[in-house]
Amino acid sequence: MSRTSSKRSPTKLFDSPEQEAYLQLWRTYDRLREIEEQLFGQHQLTAQQYNALRVLQSLKGEPMPTSSLGSRLVSRAPDMTRMLDKLEDRKLVARHRNRENRRVVEVSITAAGTALLKKLAVDVRGCSREQLGHMSPTALRQMVKLLKEARLPHEAKHVEDAWAGNQ
């Protein structure tokens, strides 16, 4: 057997550039998520619960229908009721029926929820720096632009999506 016949051709790792990009994005998300899970876990919160509290805080005490809250989260909450149950059990949010339409359940942040966010603020900024602080502001702006471009045709399917990051 000749030496040349034993050489193997390099194995193709990805089926397409799109697949490689998607898997790189997924792996990056997994590594960055680990960092935030460690922070939020210290406070018995999930990133999704933290995000819900931030959205509610932005309303400055005004209530919001739970369906609207779901559309403003960074990622979909498959079980909004259970997530809000946990936050309500900790007295971080309050839910009540809308006076004009009793079928609508509204949610608002409590003083305890606002206090928790205030307590977390410095650590959350530190978490963001740990996740992406090694990148330049120019690279970060470019990455944001590319990520928005990548999801644009898919968010058009979700017209009700009011996420602030879409602007």
N, C-alpha and C positions, 0 to 999 in steps of 0.2 A: 504494500500500500504506500503510495507516495505521500510526502508531507503535505502537499497542496490539497489533497482530497480530504484530509482530516480537519482542515480549517472550516469553521462555520461562518455563515454570513450573520451579521448582527441581527438580533431579534428586534423586530419592530414593536415598540412598547405601546403605541397608540394607533388607533384606526384612522384618526383624522386630526387635523389641527384643532378642530372644535372640541373633540374629545379630550385632547391634551389640555387645552385651556380650561375646560370645565373641571377636569380632575385636579389641575393645579389650584383652581379656585376653591374646590372642596377641601383639599388638604390644607390650604392656607386658613380657611374658615375653622377647620378642626383645631389647628394649633393656636389660633388667636382666641377661640372659644374657651380652651382650657384655662387660659389666663383669667378671663372674666368669671368663669365658673368658680375658680378658687376664691376670688374676691367676694362674689355674691353668696357663696356657700357659707362664708364666715358669718353672714347675717341672715341665714336661713331664707334666702331669696333665690329665685331663678332670674336669669337675664330678662325673660319675658315679663315677670312680675315687676322688675325694676323699670322696664320700659313702660309698662302700664302706669306705674306711679308717676313717671316723668311726664307722660302725656296728660294725666289728670292735673299735675302740678301746674302745667302750662295754662290751664284754664282759670287759675287764680280763685279756686274755691267753687266755681260754677259746676253744676252737675252735667254729665254727658250720658246720652243713651249708651247702653252697653254695646249695641250693634255699631255705633259710631266709633267707640273705643277700639273695637276689633279691627276696623279698617285703618286706624292710625298707627297700629303697632308695626314694628319693623318686620316681624314675621307673623304669619297667621297663627292664631291661638286656637287649636282644635277644640279645646274645651274651656271656653271663656268662663262659664259658670263655675267650674271647679277652681280655676285660677282666682276668680274674685272671691269665692268662698274662703280660700286660704288667706287672702289679704284681709278680708272682713273679720275672720277669726282672730287675726292679730291686731285688729282695730286700726288698720292702715287705710282702709277705704270704708265708705258707707254706701249702701244701696237703698233706694226707695222707689216707689211707683210715681210716675208722672201724674200730676193732678188733672191735667186735661185729657190724658189718654192712659188709663190704668193698665193697658197692655204693655206700655213702655216702661222698662226698668232703667233707672238712671243711677249712675255711680259718681262719687266725688271722693277726693282725697281728704283724709282727716288731718288734724294737727299732728298726730303721731306719724302719719305717712310723710308729711312735710318735714318733720324733725329727722326721720330716718334718712331722707334724701339729703338733707343738709349735712348730716353726719357722714354720709358716704361721698360727698362731693369731691373732696381732696383725693381720696383713694381711687375714685373712678377716673379722675384726670391722670393719676399715676398709672392706672391700668392701661389707659389709651396710649400713654407714652411708652410703656413697656411693650405694648403690642406693635406700635408703628412709629415710635419716636426715632428710630434709626433711619427713617426715610426723610428726604428733603421736602419742604413745602411744595416745591414744583412737582416732584414725583407724586406726592399725595394728591395734588389737584388733578394731575394727569390720570391717576388711578381712579379717582372719583368719576371723572368724565367718561372713562372707558367702561366702568361698571354701570353707570347710568345708560350708556349706549347699548350695552349688552342686554339689559333687562327691559328696555323701552318697548319692544314689540309684545312682550309678555305682560307688561303692566297695562297695556291698552285693553287687555281682556278683563281687567278689574277696574272698571270705570269708577266704582265707589271708593277706590283706594285713595285716601286723603293723606298718605304718609308725607311728612314734612320734607323728607329726603328726596322727594320727586322734583322739587323746584330746582 
